Amino acid sequence: MTINQKTPYGGIAISMEAIASVAGGAASECYGVVGLASKNSLRENINELLKKEDYIKGVYASESKKTGYEVDVYIIVAYGVKITEVVSEVQKKVKYVLEKTFQIPFNAVNVYVQDVKDTL
């Protein structure tokens, strides 16, 4: 699925994968985030850190007719940090970066903590 926009110079098509990649990069830069996890890791019972090129596996972008554009981010947090603060910061940063980059309003950034890891 893509987001299509019209400009005076032509059309722009933005893939959900591009949105997921930018969101994953923004989330991974936040303090307390060890990395991104696959959204299927709970079912597979494997919580592996995703590499930069695999961020799309840890982020799901979608469009809802009722709520607009939404992003689900699956993260692994560091042991000893306040999880609510980390999640709040991830939500703020991902929303800001996506709206600034793509000039599209995002109505929801849902963050799922998949695991807590000791970073030492």
C-alpha positions, 0 to 999 in steps of 0.5 A, a space after each residue: 500500500 502507498 500514500 499518494 500525494 499530488 504536487 504542482 510538479 507531479 505525483 508522489 507515492 510513499 510506501 508504507 515500507 519507507 514510513 516504517 524505515 524512518 520510524 524505526 530509525 527514529 525509535 532506535 535513536 531514543 534513550 533507553 531503546 536497545 533496538 527494535 524487535 520483530 512484531 512476530 517475536 512474541 509468537 515465535 518466542 524469539 526476541 532478536 535485535 533487528 539491524 538497520 536494514 530490517 527495521 521494517 520487521 519491527 514497525 508496521 504502518 497502516 491507514 485506517 479510514 476512521 483514525 488516519 495513519 497509524 504506526 506500531 513500533 516494537 522495541 526492546 528497552 534497556 534494563 533499569 530505565 523507566 519504561 513509561 518515559 522511554 515509551 513516551 519519548 519514542 512516541 513523541 520522536 517518531 510522530 515528530 520525525 514522520 510528520 516532519 519528513 513526510 508532511 502527513 499527520 499521524 494520529 497514533 504511534 503505538 509502542 509495544 515493549 517486546 523485551 527488557 535487556 541488560 545492556 552491560 
